[in-house]
Amino acid sequence: EKGGYDSFMEKEINEQPKAVEDTLLGRTDAQGRLTLDELRISPEQLKETSKIIVLACGTAAYAGTVAKYAIEHWTRIPVEVELAHEFRYRDPIIDQTTLVVSISQSGETMDTLMAVRYAKEQGARTLSICNTNGSTIPRESDAVLYLHAGPEIAVASTKAFLAMITASYLLGLYLAQLRGQLFSGQISDILADLHKIPAKIQTILDGAEPIKALARDMAQTPSVLFLGRHVGFPVAMEGALKLKELAYIHAEGFAAGELKHGPIALIEEGQPVFVVVPSPRGRDSLHSKVVSNIQEVRARGAKTITVAEQGDAAVTEYSENVFFVPETQPLLMPLLTTVPLQIFACALATEKGYDVDQPRNLAKSVTVE
Ligand code: M6R
């Protein structure tokens, strides 16, 4: 049942090309227009959306942060992302034109469910991005966008994370299409690039050995830091979470821009720092600022490990190890840059002899608040 792999986690990491493909499957009509037919909110209602609030926990919340960058960019609708368990305790401002998007693999996370119920009571329209057909959160929501990623067994979420990000892109593009915010040619270009992602993930999986070798070498490391910026920020957070849950190593993710506001004080000789580098073809200055961050931590003795776009010559000089990922649009990069971090955490925990499918103290779905 593990399909020849040592763990469900390894199997699910390797299923990611298919998970992304299946999330994309059947979402366009003959004219190439997006059709999200499980949406039981009318196009007119969706068009009125004045604000989106994304609610989720853990890895799903990091997918929500990626969603924020993409949806705001494509639709110009303001998007807030909030940990579901914080949401209803702050008296949030919600009305009929607020679209609350919950993201949950299991569809049973109690914190997320209670936040969705609260949002509904306050009059918001609710849409669930979920992997588990017929689970509670989608049943209680006005609309559902299923991931179709197949069952995820390992406690640590991997393929569902990539599928959640993919589904969020589809939602963003759908809203942009409805509101006439992007030309149909722009939407089909982005969709075409999304359809190329599975093969690119496969390339990373096929070249995973050096990442695993590094993980084996680093099995004794007591702490690892992760830096990212823009959509690389939630990827850094996710890389850190994977390492905490699986390898029980102290790991921390930061927005690279925060470094000089405090975290750089942590850097001492030999401290491993992963840096998720934005595309050099993206927004000017973003890439060069992150390259400066790599130099800054390296100058203070950090062991720098970078995840960068293929051909990004600027990072090589300042990196102890570089893992390249294929090119794609800057906003789509998390679908690629996450993968080396998942492989790293899984391999390191395996090297330490831990059960990667059932990490201590954790449950696959958290059904208590
Ligand atoms: O089922 P959900 O997506 O609602 O679960 C949310 C979190 O509990 C989950 O992502 C958790 O953080 C995972 N252990 C991450 O690997």
Boltz pocket constraint, residues with backbone or C-beta under 6 A from the ligand:
constraints:
  - pocket:
      binder: B
      contacts: [[A, 57], [A, 58], [A, 59], [A, 60], [A, 103], [A, 104], [A, 105], [A, 106], [A, 107], [A, 108], [A, 109], [A, 112], [A, 155], [A, 156], [A, 157], [A, 158], [A, 245], [A, 362], [A, 363], [A, 364], [A, 365], [A, 366]]
      max_distance: 6.0
